[in-house]
């Protein structure tokens, strides 16, 4: 079963350009992962400091491989002081089946 989630965070005032650059570089690496099916980065139109990342992985194993990638920890450590939250807020999603 695919692993789908939405990661959300808000860049601190004045840090949005640096956050956008960092997440863009990170996205290039994640999209190269064997089990990654989607890693799409958005900002909220009415609040451009609010970042939303839509992620899809082939399965739980692919998601765990993503979490254990060597570039993830350094990315999150560099991101944390630039965002308002303590960490990205993750929302895991399940598909809705038609009746």
C-alpha positions as semicolon CSV with decimal commas, in nm:
position;residue;x (nm);y (nm);z (nm)
1;X;0,000;0,000;0,000
2;X;0,129;0,347;-0,087
3;X;0,236;0,578;0,195
4;X;0,097;0,928;0,137
5;X;0,140;1,231;0,356
6;X;0,129;1,607;0,376
7;X;0,415;1,782;0,557
8;X;0,347;2,140;0,666
9;X;0,557;2,415;0,820
10;X;0,575;2,793;0,823
11;X;0,896;2,980;0,745
12;X;0,989;3,249;0,994
13;X;0,951;3,607;0,874
14;X;1,239;3,684;0,638
15;X;1,349;3,318;0,604
16;X;1,108;3,217;0,328
17;X;1,362;3,251;0,043
18;X;1,621;3,040;0,227
19;X;1,357;2,779;0,315
20;X;1,240;2,769;-0,049
21;X;1,598;2,718;-0,167
22;X;1,663;2,445;0,089
23;X;1,340;2,256;0,022
24;X;1,404;2,281;-0,353
25;X;1,749;2,122;-0,313
26;X;1,608;1,858;-0,080
27;X;1,323;1,778;-0,321
28;X;1,575;1,696;-0,595
29;X;1,736;1,434;-0,369
30;X;1,407;1,285;-0,247
31;X;1,271;1,251;-0,602
32;X;1,577;1,036;-0,683
33;X;1,486;0,783;-0,412
34;X;1,383;0,449;-0,559
35;X;1,056;0,433;-0,366
36;X;0,949;0,797;-0,401
37;X;0,649;0,848;-0,630
38;X;0,585;1,217;-0,559
39;X;0,743;1,502;-0,366
40;X;0,564;1,824;-0,459
41;X;0,635;2,149;-0,277
42;X;0,373;2,423;-0,249
43;X;0,319;2,746;-0,064
44;X;-0,025;2,861;0,038
45;X;-0,140;3,132;-0,207
46;X;-0,278;3,355;0,069
47;X;0,020;3,291;0,303
48;X;0,344;3,238;0,108
49;X;0,547;3,156;0,419
50;X;0,330;2,844;0,471
51;X;0,488;2,545;0,295
52;X;0,299;2,227;0,212
53;X;0,479;1,921;0,077
54;X;0,275;1,639;-0,074
55;X;0,469;1,312;-0,056
56;X;0,393;0,964;-0,189
57;X;0,609;0,657;-0,137
58;X;0,569;0,313;-0,295
59;X;0,506;0,151;0,044
60;X;0,603;0,160;0,412
61;X;0,950;0,021;0,337
62;X;1,015;0,301;0,086
63;X;0,897;0,557;0,341
64;X;1,130;0,411;0,606
65;X;1,418;0,422;0,356
66;X;1,334;0,791;0,301
67;X;1,341;0,857;0,675
68;X;1,682;0,689;0,700
69;X;1,839;0,867;0,401
70;X;2,168;1,032;0,504
71;X;2,063;1,379;0,389
72;X;1,734;1,390;0,585
73;X;1,880;1,458;0,930
74;X;2,108;1,743;0,817
75;X;1,819;1,897;0,619
76;X;1,584;1,888;0,918
77;X;1,853;2,024;1,152
78;X;1,912;2,319;0,917
79;X;1,538;2,376;0,863
80;X;1,427;2,376;1,228
81;X;1,564;2,722;1,324
82;X;1,408;2,871;1,009
83;X;1,049;2,762;1,079
84;X;0,789;2,860;1,338
85;X;0,699;2,504;1,440
86;X;0,927;2,270;1,636
87;X;0,930;2,041;1,329
88;X;0,727;1,971;1,018
89;X;0,369;1,876;1,099
90;X;0,293;1,546;0,925
91;X;-0,056;1,436;0,822
92;X;-0,081;1,082;0,687
93;X;-0,346;1,033;0,421
94;X;-0,554;0,732;0,316
95;X;-0,735;0,708;-0,018
96;X;-1,112;0,721;-0,020
97;X;-1,266;0,425;-0,198
98;X;-1,570;0,479;-0,415
99;X;-1,878;0,299;-0,276
